[in-house]
Structure formats: structure tokens, C-alpha cells
Amino acid sequence: MIKRISSGGEFEAKIGYCRAVIAGGFVHVAGTVGQGDDVVAQCKSALEIIGAALEDAGASFADVVRVNYYLPDRAEFEPCWPVLAQTFGDNPPAATMIECGLIDPKFRIEIEVTAVAPT
């Protein structure tokens, strides 16, 4: 069974994706950017959006087993570390950080996660 979760974001219909998909025992949350004037604000905002998608799927950050971070400037990753450590707490997932271009230069970080789906 596959369940799709939409956040209603404008790009979902334009591009043809949804915020999250529950399939194969996992919740796959699409790459998510946030709003804000700097990388830390955008990181917090993206995590709020991801948290809402996980909640809609019946999961939480404690269920996340994999996270990928995408940043156009790897030097901006370290300021996000305290936010990420607080978010994942005692349940840190496997993680990868990739330096790359994002869809718009105003975005400083994009985050995607995979979580174990609720049974």
C-alpha cells in the first residue's frame, strides 16, 4: 500500500511530487526548504515542515533513520548543528551532507528524511 501526503505547497502540482510518501514500511519526506533570512532560520523552518509531514504520517523525528542535507555552501552547515542535534536528540539518524546548487539561490539548506512508518 502507498499513501501520499500533500502539504499543499505550490511546487507540488507544478513539479509533480508530494511532501511525503508512506511505502514499504517507511515514510519518505521530500527535500524540503524553509523560509528565513539565514541558514539557521531556514533550517528551523524546513524542520517544522518536515515535522508536520511526519506527524501526518503518524511518525516523528524519533522514527527518522536517514537524513540528507543539501547546501550550496558547506561552510553554512556547522551553524545548523545545534538545531539538528536538538531536533534528533537521543535518536540520531544516519546522515549525509552534500554541497550542491539548490532550486533558487535564496535557499541555503534543503533537508530530506526517511523514517520508519508506524505499524
C-alpha positions as CSV (number, residue, x, y, z in Angstrom):
1,M,0.0,0.0,0.0
2,I,1.2,3.5,-0.8
3,K,-0.1,6.6,0.8
4,R,0.8,10.1,-0.4
5,I,0.7,13.2,1.8
6,S,0.5,16.6,0.3
7,S,1.4,19.8,2.1
8,G,-0.4,21.9,-0.5
9,G,2.8,23.7,-1.5
10,E,2.7,25.4,-4.8
11,F,5.5,23.3,-6.3
12,E,3.9,20.0,-5.6
13,A,1.5,20.4,-8.5
14,K,3.9,22.3,-10.7
15,I,6.6,19.7,-10.5
16,G,4.6,16.6,-9.7
17,Y,5.6,15.4,-6.3
18,C,4.2,15.3,-2.8
19,R,5.6,16.2,0.6
20,A,5.8,12.6,1.8
21,V,5.0,9.1,0.7
22,I,4.4,6.1,3.0
23,A,5.5,2.9,1.3
24,G,7.4,-0.3,2.1
25,G,7.4,0.3,5.8
26,F,8.9,3.8,5.5
27,V,7.9,7.4,5.4
28,H,9.9,9.2,2.7
29,V,9.8,13.0,3.1
30,A,10.8,15.0,0.0
31,G,13.6,17.5,0.0
32,T,12.3,20.5,2.0
33,V,13.4,24.1,2.1
34,G,12.3,26.6,4.6
35,Q,11.8,30.4,4.9
36,G,14.1,32.8,6.7
37,D,16.9,35.3,6.3
38,D,19.8,32.9,7.1
39,V,20.6,29.3,7.0
40,V,19.7,28.6,10.7
41,A,16.2,30.2,10.2
42,Q,15.7,28.2,7.0
43,C,16.9,25.0,8.7
44,K,14.4,25.5,11.6
45,S,11.6,26.3,9.1
46,A,12.3,23.2,7.0
47,L,12.3,21.0,10.1
48,E,8.9,22.4,11.1
49,I,7.5,21.5,7.6
50,I,9.1,18.0,7.8
51,G,7.8,17.5,11.4
52,A,4.3,18.3,10.2
53,A,4.6,15.8,7.3
54,L,5.9,13.1,9.7
55,E,3.0,13.8,12.1
56,D,0.6,13.5,9.2
57,A,2.1,10.1,8.6
58,G,1.8,9.1,12.2
59,A,5.6,9.3,12.8
60,S,8.0,11.7,14.5
61,F,11.7,12.7,14.3
62,A,12.4,9.8,16.7
63,D,11.4,7.5,13.8
64,V,13.8,9.0,11.3
65,V,16.6,6.6,10.2
66,R,18.2,8.6,7.4
67,V,18.6,12.3,6.7
68,N,20.2,14.1,3.8
69,Y,21.3,17.8,3.9
70,Y,21.9,19.8,0.8
71,L,23.7,23.1,1.0
72,P,25.1,25.4,-1.7
73,D,27.9,26.3,0.8
74,R,29.2,23.6,3.1
75,A,30.6,26.3,5.5
76,E,27.0,27.1,6.4
77,F,26.3,23.6,7.7
78,E,28.0,24.0,11.1
79,P,25.8,26.8,12.4
80,C,22.8,24.3,11.9
81,W,24.4,21.6,14.0
82,P,22.8,22.7,17.4
83,V,19.3,22.8,15.8
84,L,19.8,19.4,14.3
85,A,21.2,17.9,17.5
86,Q,18.2,19.3,19.4
87,T,15.7,18.0,16.8
88,F,17.0,14.4,16.7
89,G,18.1,14.3,20.3
90,D,18.6,10.7,21.6
91,N,17.6,9.3,18.2
92,P,20.2,10.4,15.7
93,P,19.7,9.1,12.1
94,A,22.4,8.2,9.6
95,A,23.2,11.4,7.8
96,T,24.8,12.8,4.7
97,M,25.7,16.4,3.8
98,I,26.1,17.3,0.1
99,E,27.3,20.6,-1.2
100,C,25.3,21.5,-4.4
101,G,23.2,24.1,-6.1
102,L,19.5,24.4,-4.9
103,I,16.4,25.3,-6.9
104,D,16.8,29.0,-6.0
105,P,19.8,30.9,-4.7
106,K,17.7,32.3,-1.8
107,F,17.6,28.8,-0.3
108,R,20.6,28.0,1.9
109,I,19.6,24.4,3.0
110,E,17.4,21.6,1.8
111,I,16.6,18.6,4.1
112,E,15.1,15.2,3.2
113,V,14.4,12.4,5.6
114,T,13.3,8.8,5.7
115,A,11.5,7.4,8.8
116,V,10.2,4.1,9.8
117,A,6.4,4.1,9.2
118,P,4.0,3.4,12.0
119,T,2.7,-0.1,12.2
